[in-house]
Amino acid sequence: MSEKYIRGIQQVGIGVRNVHESWKWYRGAFGVDIRIFEEEATANLMLPYTGGKPQRRHAALALNMQGGGGFEIWNYTQRIPQPPLTPLLLGDLGIFSVKIKSLDVTAAYNFHKSKGYKISSLNTSPNGTLNYFLQDPYGNYFEVVACQSYFMEENKPTGGVYGVTIGVSDIEKALPLYTNILAYNQVAYDRTGVFTDLEDVAGGKSEFRRILLNHSDPKMGSFSKLLGPTQIELIQVLNRSPKKIFENRYWGDLGFIHLCFDVSGMHSLREECHSMGYPFTVDSIASHDQAGFDMGEAAGHFSYIADPDGTLIEFVETLKVPIFKRFGIYLNLKKRHHLNSLPDFIVKALRFNRFKETNE
């Protein structure tokens, strides 16, 4: 049984009404044009979060070769995905915004502003780095933040996912999960007050406690160089009662549906999560054979837990990934040591899976 290891943020799930329409916008805004997989299938294992019934869905996983986690863009195909019951406010419980990495935040800001996107002013976060927020056409918030870790230079204003901001009801109660199980063991800042960089965000003029978590170890594993370092910000609103972002809705409905980590040692991780009071609520290994759960163009083991406020966290142990998809060439990761990074030339071969606009 291999030791559990968190290798980075693989992706953030985004529930949308139309995969192709939304993905086109995300390609233009954030350069996520590398298609790892795209398929229509039935989500058979998510019954605790889909009304107790299997649900048909269409999903695509897209990455940016400059580095960072990807977007799993997801929509129901046989039911109408539902919006939040009330407009979301910063501090509501769940994933409120996704952090996007950029080598040059000012240049990214000018690019996004030139596109006419709904965008905040350029600000400074509590750790002194530039940041700003923008909204996609569907009301989801993204925060562009400074990060000097890139995998490939592709002349894009941003990389991929650098982290998330998660609303919690009690930071102290939430911390053990994020610092111990997920290994975000460094506090970049822990501040309480009213913050100027949040003023343009819905609900952002409230009083908050916010804590930014980093990890001290440089991540290792097959795609660790591509995924890069990450961070999680926990935010607790202090002068109003927050609502659950997915209250009375299904996983897969509109918005940020989960935070997914690339991991190794799923069996050890299951034991650790159970011992700390976060048992797997979904477990593909328990539902399928040991060969792994086939996702069409990729395969692996996956599981879910929920944080104290119900925010869904996914773990994926990847076993197969397409490299030269058009030639039917896939990379089998089963026999690789879980802490060995793939050679750069193999990871860079993912660029041959780039989605071309002429495909539309």
Secondary structure, DSSP 8 states (H G I E B T S, - for coil): ----EEEEEEEEEEE-S-HHHHHHHHHHHH---EEEEEEEEEE-S-GGGTTTS-EEEEEEEEE-TTSSBEEEEEEESSS-----SS---TTSBEEEEEEEEES-HHHHHHHHHHTT-EE---EE-TTS-EEEEEE-TTS-EEEEEE----SS--S-S--SEEEEEEE-S-HHHHHHIIIIIS---EEEEEEEE--GGGTTSTTTTS-EEEEEEE-SS---STTHHHH---EEEEEEESSS---BTTTT--TTSSEEEEEEEEEE-HHHHHHHHHHTT---SEEHHHHS-TT-EE-SS-EEEEEEEE-TT--EEEEEEEEEEEEEGGGTEEEE-TTS-TT----HHHHHGGGGGB--GGG-
